[in-house]
Amino acid sequence: MIEDRLVIEAVETVEGGSDFAADARIRHKSEFPGRSARRMTHLGMLITLCLQKMDAEKDIPIIYASAFGESESLEKFIDSFPEASPALFQSSIHPSAVEQGLISKKQGVNRFYPITSDSNLFGQAIENCFLLGEQDVILLGGDERGNWLCPSHLASTVSFAFGMRLSRDGEGIGSLEIDRTQRPDREGCIDLQQAADSIKNRDSLSIPSFALDARIRLEWK
């Protein structure tokens, strides 16, 4: 059964800006002691920082949205041809960032749903949280700054990540509600970077959900 309301129990945003992975390892040295971040991508570090705030038990499903994934790693993998690097390939695939976060926590997950889409990716990620029909769900999203892929609009120009833990019950710090009185249209479609900024600023949003034939309202207390 699809509930009409999800409570926001926890939220986290992390900005990576124009850093590359090497810069991020210096910036987040205190959060990743020793050599724990040595093989992590920039997005992997940012998603891990968000995941640490979500109390992600093994039985809670995770939805992960990313438009481009680890763009810096993908560029390095392509640059490694004709002697392609298996390690760079492994860190360049779309779900890699969350997998890095779970490995660092030595934790498995029963259900993991990575998605990617167009300009309404944030809206599709949220509607999937409703469609799962679970008591609790964790939504993660983010992208990693690219370099030579950026002029072709195949990578993000900045790095960022966000996380939200959602539940059917409780008071929380905000809520997501399905407004079935409003039909969806392209107005209110925002990309992941805009979504991360809105979450950080605690902006109210009305986001189209074409799968639910409604709009989803994001409100904060």
C-alpha positions in Angstrom: 0.0 0.0 0.0 1.3 3.4 -1.0 1.1 5.9 2.0 0.5 9.5 1.2 3.1 10.8 3.7 6.7 10.1 4.7 8.4 11.7 7.6 11.9 13.1 7.3 13.8 11.7 10.3 17.3 12.7 9.4 19.0 14.7 6.7 22.6 15.4 5.6 24.2 17.4 2.8 27.9 17.6 1.9 29.5 19.9 -0.6 32.5 18.9 -2.6 32.6 21.9 -4.8 35.4 22.0 -7.4 37.6 19.5 -5.5 38.9 16.4 -7.2 39.4 13.2 -5.2 42.9 14.0 -4.1 41.7 17.4 -2.7 38.8 15.6 -0.9 41.1 13.2 0.8 42.9 16.2 2.4 39.7 18.1 3.2 38.1 15.1 4.9 41.2 13.7 6.5 39.7 13.7 10.0 36.6 11.8 8.9 38.6 9.1 7.1 41.6 8.3 9.4 44.6 6.4 8.2 44.4 5.0 4.7 40.7 4.3 4.7 39.9 6.8 1.9 42.9 5.8 -0.3 40.8 3.9 -2.8 37.6 5.8 -2.4 36.3 8.1 -5.1 35.3 11.6 -4.3 31.6 10.8 -4.5 32.2 7.7 -2.4 33.6 9.8 0.4 30.7 12.3 0.2 28.0 9.5 0.1 29.8 7.8 3.0 29.6 10.9 5.1 25.9 11.2 4.5 25.3 7.4 5.1 27.0 7.7 8.5 24.2 10.0 9.6 21.4 7.8 8.5 21.6 4.8 10.9 21.3 2.5 8.0 20.5 -1.0 9.3 20.8 -3.9 6.9 17.1 -4.4 6.5 16.3 -0.8 5.5 16.2 -0.3 1.7 18.4 2.3 0.1 17.5 4.3 -3.0 20.5 6.0 -4.7 20.1 8.6 -7.3 23.0 9.9 -9.4 22.9 11.6 -12.8 26.5 10.9 -13.7 28.1 8.9 -10.9 31.8 8.9 -10.5 32.8 11.1 -13.4 36.4 11.6 -12.4 36.9 7.9 -12.0 35.2 7.2 -15.4 37.5 9.7 -17.1 40.6 8.1 -15.5 39.3 4.7 -16.6 38.9 5.9 -20.2 42.3 7.6 -20.1 43.9 4.2 -19.0 43.2 2.6 -22.4 44.5 0.7 -24.2 45.7 -1.0 -21.0 42.4 -0.6 -19.1 42.6 -0.6 -15.4 40.2 -3.1 -13.6 40.4 -1.0 -10.4 39.4 2.2 -12.2 36.5 0.4 -13.9 35.2 -0.9 -10.6 35.1 2.6 -9.1 33.5 4.2 -12.2 30.3 2.2 -12.3 27.1 4.0 -11.2 26.3 2.4 -7.8 30.0 2.5 -6.7 29.7 5.4 -4.2 27.1 3.6 -1.9 29.0 0.3 -2.1 32.1 2.1 -0.9 30.1 3.6 2.0 28.7 0.2 3.0 32.1 -1.5 2.8 33.7 1.1 5.0 30.9 0.3 7.6 31.5 -3.4 7.0 27.8 -3.6 6.4 25.6 -5.4 3.8 22.2 -4.2 2.5 19.3 -6.4 1.6 17.7 -4.1 -1.0 19.6 -1.5 -2.9 18.0 0.5 -5.8 20.3 2.7 -7.9 18.5 4.9 -10.4 19.4 7.6 -13.0 17.2 9.7 -15.2 16.7 13.1 -16.7 16.0 16.5 -15.2 13.3 15.1 -12.8 15.7 12.6 -11.2 15.0 14.0 -7.7 11.2 13.6 -8.3 11.7 10.0 -9.5 13.9 9.2 -6.6 11.3 10.5 -4.1 8.4 8.7 -5.8 10.3 5.5 -5.6 10.5 5.9 -1.8 6.7 5.9 -1.8 6.4 3.1 -4.3 8.5 0.7 -2.1 5.8 0.9 0.5 8.3 0.2 3.3 8.2 1.4 6.9 11.6 3.1 6.5 13.8 4.0 3.5 17.0 5.8 3.0 17.4 8.1 0.0 20.9 9.1 -1.1 21.9 11.2 -4.0 24.9 13.0 -5.5 27.4 13.5 -8.3 31.1 13.8 -8.7 32.9 16.6 -10.6 34.2 15.7 -13.9 36.9 17.3 -16.1 36.9 16.8 -19.8 33.4 15.3 -19.9 31.9 18.6 -18.6 31.9 20.5 -21.9 29.8 17.7 -23.4 27.4 17.9 -20.5 28.3 14.3 -19.6 29.4 15.1 -16.0 28.6 17.4 -13.2 30.7 20.6 -12.8 30.6 20.3 -9.0 30.7 17.5 -6.4 27.9 17.1 -3.8 25.9 14.5 -1.9 22.8 14.4 0.3 21.0 11.8 2.4 17.5 11.5 3.8 16.1 8.9 6.2 12.3 8.6 5.7 9.7 6.8 7.8 5.9 6.3 7.7 5.6 7.3 11.4 6.9 9.9 13.8 7.2 13.7 13.9 10.6 14.2 12.3 12.1 17.5 11.0 9.9 17.6 7.9 7.7 15.6 5.6 7.0 14.5 2.0 3.3 14.4 1.1 1.6 13.2 -2.0 -0.9 15.9 -3.3 -3.3 14.0 -5.5 -5.4 17.1 -6.1 -2.6 18.4 -8.4 -1.6 16.9 -11.7 2.1 16.7 -12.5 3.7 18.8 -15.2 7.3 19.8 -15.9 7.1 22.8 -13.6 9.0 22.1 -10.4 11.4 19.6 -12.0 14.8 20.1 -10.5 18.1 18.3 -10.9 20.1 16.7 -8.1 22.3 19.7 -7.5 19.3 22.0 -7.2 17.7 19.4 -4.9 20.8 19.3 -2.7 20.9 23.1 -2.4 17.1 23.1 -1.5 17.6 20.5 1.1 20.5 22.3 2.7 18.5 25.6 2.7 15.4 23.8 4.0 13.3 25.1 1.0 9.7 24.0 0.5 9.2 22.3 -2.8 6.4 21.0 -5.0 7.8 18.3 -7.2 6.0 16.5 -10.1 5.5 12.7 -9.8 4.4 11.3 -13.1 4.4 7.7 -11.8 2.0 8.6 -9.1 0.0 11.1 -11.3 0.4 13.7 -8.5 2.7 16.2 -7.0 4.9 15.7 -3.9 5.2 18.5 -1.4 8.4 18.8 0.6 7.9 20.8 3.8 10.1 21.5 6.8 9.3 22.3 10.4 
